[in-house]
Amino acid sequence: MTTRSAPGVTTLRALIARATLAPSPHNLQPWRWTLHADHAELELDEPAAELLARHDPAARELVMSCGAALLTLRVAAAEALFDARVDLLPDPHRPVLLADVTLVSGAVDAAFSTLDAVVPLRRTAWGAFDDRPLPVGLAQRLRVEAMAEAAQLVEVGRADRGPLSDLLQEADLERFRSDHRTIPADRLTAAREAELLVEAPYVGVLGTDGDGVADWLAAGQALQRVLLVAAADAVLGGFLNAPCQVEAERDRLRVLLPTVHWPQTVLRLGYPTERPAASARRPVDEVVVVQDGPAEAGHARGTSDTPLDAGVDFSEDTLG
């Protein structure tokens, strides 16, 4: 194994720029990083949480996206030959502080580090998949990769796709009703998502043993790890998260799949009929601030010119 000395602020900032390629609801990119001389702090962006307060009142999905960014940073660090030491929820008096990350010289997992090359290739699949099955053995590997991040990934067999699609449609319509919308287009959206679920080559539910902030961070890290491993085989993921967003349907999902203790994400995987474009990303200077030490020009957090687009239709494939 090869190691190197600890990084400085400039290297940390470059690695965090890689982490900004992680998926997030409505592409809000709700992570904020504070760089110190020897470590970085990951915080949940409170304005982003306020934008999604109606559909994500506990900020569960936003915390998951921060977990995905954290996993991406770990991968980038491993590729740069650094070991990431992560302290989750280090300060109970700062609830938006999700993790403290210190990069040190240490052993690097070579297989894990290779995922860095896949980070810019990952996309959210917005449309249909073709009928090709996943590569042999990939579904089993993804289950193991999720377990490595303290999460469960349970494949939904064909026999359970019908009941799950019913849950999905009910959850979609409930969300639309909560927005005081019950129009024909909403029913078409719900029906389209159900069709995408039924026809996907692979459908899985990602879950955790608990349902607290630490569990959401674990789910986000597991999700990004699964997506990157899949993308290495040109397999992309799309999301059908409504059954995890409406509590009544989430409870029914737990009954349908009792091995998933707390469902966090419904994931579909396959080969898109059309490769989706990459989502826009904020400049790294908008999500990073240097707390101590000499700040280089442009490294302080400034006012963002990038609009936060929360939308009203919190539906399939809203992860950027």
Summary of the structure (lengths in Angstrom):
residues: 320
radius of gyration: 19.1
end to end distance: 34.8
largest distance: 59.9
contacts: 1080
relative contact order: 0.19
helix: 41%
strand: 18%
